[in-house]
C-alpha cells in the first residue's frame, strides 16, 4: 500500500492505483469527461488536472493516468490546478460550444466567455475516445475508429462504411459524454435487411442471451427486454456480457429469459 495526502487528508492506496482512484476513495470529486473504470486511462480531456508536490517540487498532472507514489502530496483545488482546468475547459468550449455538459462545467468554474476562436459552432465531439476505446477493448468489435490527424481528427467507421463487425450494442452512445455519437439509422437498417435466421437480438450478439432473434425490428428503445434490463441494472449490458463473473452472467441470463416469457 502507498501512503499519500490528498487535500490535506491521509489516504492509503494500492500500488499502481491512480490519483483519481485514490481521490474517489476519499469521496473527493475530480472532474473528467474521458474516463471510464472499464477502460485504460486516456487523459484526452485533461480537465482532471491536479497539483502534485513531491520532494519540494510541484507539477501539474492528469489525475486519471498518474500513479500514486509514496509520500506525495496532491492538491485537487489549488490555484494552479483550477487555472489549468479552466484553460482546458475554455479549449473544450471553443471546440464544442453548444454541448450542455461542457457549458455547465464551464459555468461551475466561473467561465463566462472564451478567449479562443470557435471554428465550428455545431461541433459536439471532443475526441474523448470513449466510443472508439470501448468498442475495441470491451466489445471487441472495432466497428468505429479515429480518422485523420491533428485538427482534422474525428471518429469514423472503417472506410467510412457501416461495419459488419458492429453488434448494435449501443455502448458507444451510452458512454459518449456529449451526445456526439448516436445509434445510426443505417446500422439498424443494416440489421433489418439480414435474412430472418441472422437477425439476432443484440443481447444475443453481446453474449447475454442464447441465440435469440429480434422480434422488434431492432427498435431497441421500444423493446421490453431492453427497458426491463435498464430498470433493474445499473450499467450497460455489454459490461455484464464481458464480465468474468460467470455466476452474475448466469443470473442475468435467467433474468432475461424470465422477461421474455412474461
C-alpha positions, 0 to 999 in steps of 0.5 A: 500500500502507498501512503499519500495526502490528498487535500490535506487528508491521509489516504492509503492506496494500492500500488499502481492505483491512480490519483483519481482512484485514490481521490474517489476513495476519499469521496473527493470529486475530480472532474473528467469527461474521458474516463471510464473504470472499464477502460485504460486511462486516456487523459484526452480531456485533461480537465482532471488536472491536479497539483502534485508536490513531491520532494519540494517540487510541484507539477501539474498532472492528469489525475486519471493516468498518474500513479500514486507514489509514496509520500506525495502530496496532491492538491485537487483545488489549488490555484494552479490546478483550477487555472489549468482546468479552466484553460482546458475547459475554455479549449473544450468550449471553443471546440464544442460550444453548444454541448450542455455538459461542457457549458455547465462545467464551464459555468461551475468554474466561473467561465463566462466567455472564451478567449479562443476562436470557435471554428465550428459552432455545431461541433459536439465531439471532443475526441474523448475516445470513449466510443472508439476505446470501448468498442475495441477493448470491451466489445471487441468489435472495432466497428468505429475508429479515429480518422485523420490527424491533428485538427482534422481528427474525428471518429469514423467507421472503417472506410467510412462504411457501416461495419459488419463487425458492429453488434448494435450494442449501443455502448458507444452512445451510452458512454459518449459524454456529449451526445456526439455519437448516436445509434445510426439509422443505417446500422439498424437498417443494416440489421433489418435487411439480414435474412430472418435466421441472422437477425439476432437480438443484440443481447444475443450478439453481446453474449447475454442471451442464447441465440435469440432473434429480434422480434422488434425490428431492432427498435431497441428503445421500444423493446421490453427486454431492453427497458426491463434490463435498464430498470433493474441494472445499473450499467450497460449490458455489454459490461455484464456480457464481458464480465468474468463473473460467470455466476452474475452472467448466469443470473442475468441470463435467467433474468432475461429469459424470465422477461421474455416469457412474461 
